[in-house]
Amino acid sequence: MTDGPRASRPGRAPRTRRPRRERGARESLTSITLVLEAIMFFFPMLVVFGKHTLPAGVAFGGGLAAIVVLAVASRLTGTRAGVGFGWLLQAAILATGFIEPFMFVVGLVFLALWVFCFVKGGQLDRQNAARRAAAGD
């Protein structure tokens, strides 16, 4: 009888977990913003479908694709290319205002949130780095 699924097997070294990579404030905040945008995108998808602005397949297919892209992009904010992709997605969300005009307002709100998170996250990262350097870490 074993002690569970994680019991060590004879002759094998026990598995050790890799330590999680420390995420900075900018990475965390911009990632959260993209996840919020992915969640939000469900509602404009329904509006575009309900108003028959686009065919149902295009409305749902495009909306679901945007949700997936935003969710995946949220995992990439730790890289320079990922942040650039996030900026590109902000422009794309603003551009959806040409399909549903209220998305200009929503896009501007999320663009403002993105800029705030980008700037404030960078400030927090610099403060934290200075604090760690002063502590001798």
C-alpha positions in Angstrom: 0.0 0.0 0.0 1.3 3.5 -0.9 0.9 6.7 0.9 -0.9 8.3 -2.0 -0.1 9.4 -5.6 2.9 11.4 -4.5 4.7 8.6 -2.6 8.3 8.2 -3.8 9.1 5.1 -5.7 12.1 3.0 -4.8 15.1 3.9 -6.8 13.9 7.3 -7.8 14.7 10.7 -6.3 11.6 12.5 -5.0 10.4 15.3 -7.3 11.1 18.8 -6.2 9.1 21.7 -7.4 10.9 24.5 -9.2 10.6 27.8 -7.4 8.1 30.1 -9.1 9.6 32.9 -11.1 9.1 36.2 -9.3 6.7 38.4 -11.2 7.1 42.2 -11.2 4.2 44.6 -10.5 4.1 45.7 -14.1 3.8 42.1 -15.3 1.1 41.3 -12.8 -1.0 44.5 -13.4 -0.9 44.3 -17.2 -1.7 40.6 -17.0 -4.7 41.4 -14.8 -5.9 44.1 -17.2 -5.8 41.7 -20.2 -7.7 39.0 -18.2 -10.4 41.7 -17.4 -10.6 42.6 -21.0 -11.0 38.9 -22.0 -13.9 38.6 -19.5 -15.4 41.9 -20.7 -15.3 40.9 -24.3 -18.1 38.3 -23.7 -20.6 41.2 -23.4 -19.9 43.1 -26.6 -20.0 39.7 -28.4 -23.5 39.3 -27.2 -24.5 42.9 -28.1 -23.1 42.5 -31.7 -25.0 39.2 -32.0 -28.2 40.6 -30.5 -28.2 43.8 -32.7 -27.5 41.6 -35.8 -24.5 43.9 -36.6 -22.6 40.8 -37.8 -23.7 37.3 -38.7 -23.9 35.0 -35.7 -20.9 32.9 -36.7 -18.7 35.9 -37.1 -19.9 37.6 -33.9 -19.4 34.5 -31.8 -16.3 33.2 -33.6 -14.6 36.6 -33.5 -15.6 37.2 -29.9 -14.4 33.9 -28.7 -11.2 34.3 -30.7 -10.6 37.7 -29.1 -11.2 36.2 -25.6 -8.7 33.4 -26.2 -6.1 35.8 -27.6 -6.5 38.2 -24.7 -6.2 35.3 -22.2 -3.1 33.9 -23.9 -1.6 37.4 -24.1 -2.1 37.8 -20.4 0.5 35.0 -19.9 3.1 36.8 -22.1 3.4 40.1 -20.3 6.7 39.0 -18.7 8.4 39.5 -22.1 9.1 42.6 -24.1 7.2 41.1 -27.1 4.3 40.2 -24.8 4.0 43.8 -23.6 4.2 45.0 -27.2 1.4 42.6 -28.1 -0.6 44.0 -25.2 -0.3 47.4 -26.7 -1.4 46.1 -30.1 -4.4 44.5 -28.5 -5.4 47.8 -26.9 -5.5 49.3 -30.4 -7.5 46.4 -31.7 -10.1 46.8 -28.9 -10.4 50.4 -29.7 -10.9 49.5 -33.4 -13.9 47.3 -32.4 -15.6 50.6 -31.9 -16.1 50.7 -35.7 -18.3 47.6 -35.3 -20.1 48.7 -32.1 -19.6 52.4 -31.4 -19.9 52.0 -27.6 -16.7 50.0 -27.8 -14.8 53.3 -28.3 -15.7 54.2 -24.8 -15.0 50.8 -23.4 -11.7 50.7 -25.3 -10.7 54.1 -24.0 -11.4 53.0 -20.4 -9.3 49.9 -20.8 -6.6 51.8 -22.6 -6.4 54.2 -19.6 -6.3 51.2 -17.2 -3.5 49.6 -19.3 -1.5 52.8 -19.4 -2.0 53.3 -15.6 -0.9 49.7 -14.9 2.0 49.9 -17.2 3.3 53.2 -15.7 2.5 52.4 -12.0 3.7 48.9 -12.3 7.1 50.2 -13.6 7.3 52.6 -10.7 6.6 49.9 -8.2 9.1 47.6 -9.8 11.8 50.4 -9.6 10.9 51.1 -5.9 11.1 47.4 -5.1 14.4 47.0 -6.9 15.8 50.0 -4.9 14.5 48.6 -1.7 16.1 45.2 -2.4 19.4 46.8 -3.3 19.3 48.9 -0.1 18.7 45.8 1.9 21.6 44.0 0.2 19.6 41.2 -1.4 
